[in-house]
Amino acid sequence: MFIIGFIFYYPYHIKKFKKPELGVKRVNKLDYLGDGIKHLLYHRSIAIMLMGISIMIFTIIMLVVDFFK
């Protein structure tokens, strides 16, 4: 999961895509929908990376607990 999240986050990391901005005024109302989707994709990739890290930590803890049983 961490690798999948990093693959989605990588274009923002290397500045290929610009990080979405909050509170930008748009002339066309439909442009706000595009901004919302960009925000969701950016933050979702970070959330997937955090879930992957937490799953890795949990499995390491369970492995150590299982060894000492």
C-alpha positions as CSV (number, residue, x, y, z in Angstrom):
1,M,0.0,0.0,0.0
2,F,2.9,2.3,0.8
3,I,4.4,1.8,-2.7
4,I,1.0,2.4,-4.4
5,G,0.5,5.6,-2.4
6,F,4.1,6.8,-3.3
7,I,3.5,6.1,-7.0
8,F,0.4,8.4,-6.9
9,Y,2.3,11.0,-4.8
10,Y,5.5,11.0,-6.8
11,P,4.4,13.4,-9.6
12,Y,3.7,16.0,-6.8
13,H,7.0,15.2,-5.1
14,I,9.1,15.9,-8.2
15,K,7.1,19.0,-9.0
16,K,5.7,17.5,-12.2
17,F,2.2,18.4,-11.0
18,K,1.6,21.5,-8.9
19,K,0.2,20.9,-5.4
20,P,-3.5,22.0,-5.4
21,E,-4.2,25.3,-3.7
22,L,-7.0,26.1,-1.4
23,G,-9.3,29.1,-1.7
24,V,-8.5,30.1,-5.3
25,K,-11.3,32.1,-7.0
26,R,-12.5,30.6,-10.3
27,V,-14.7,32.3,-12.9
28,N,-16.4,29.1,-14.0
29,K,-18.2,27.1,-11.3
30,L,-17.3,23.8,-12.9
31,D,-13.6,24.5,-12.3
32,Y,-14.2,24.1,-8.5
33,L,-15.1,20.5,-9.2
34,G,-11.8,19.9,-10.9
35,D,-10.0,21.5,-7.9
36,G,-11.9,19.3,-5.5
37,I,-10.9,16.2,-7.4
38,K,-7.2,17.3,-7.4
39,H,-7.4,17.8,-3.6
40,L,-8.9,14.4,-3.0
41,L,-6.3,12.6,-5.2
42,Y,-3.4,14.5,-3.5
43,H,-4.6,13.8,0.0
44,R,-5.7,10.3,-0.8
45,S,-2.2,9.3,-1.9
46,I,-0.8,10.6,1.3
47,A,-3.4,8.7,3.3
48,I,-2.6,5.5,1.4
49,M,1.1,5.9,2.2
50,L,0.2,6.4,5.9
51,M,-2.0,3.3,5.9
52,G,0.8,1.3,4.4
53,I,3.3,2.5,7.0
54,S,0.8,1.7,9.8
55,I,0.2,-1.8,8.4
56,M,3.9,-2.4,8.2
57,I,4.4,-1.3,11.9
58,F,1.4,-3.4,13.0
59,T,2.8,-6.5,11.3
60,I,6.2,-6.0,12.8
61,I,4.7,-5.7,16.3
62,M,2.6,-8.8,15.8
63,L,5.6,-10.7,14.6
64,V,7.6,-9.7,17.6
65,V,4.7,-10.5,20.0
66,D,4.3,-13.9,18.3
67,F,8.1,-14.7,18.7
68,F,7.9,-14.0,22.5
69,K,4.8,-16.2,23.1
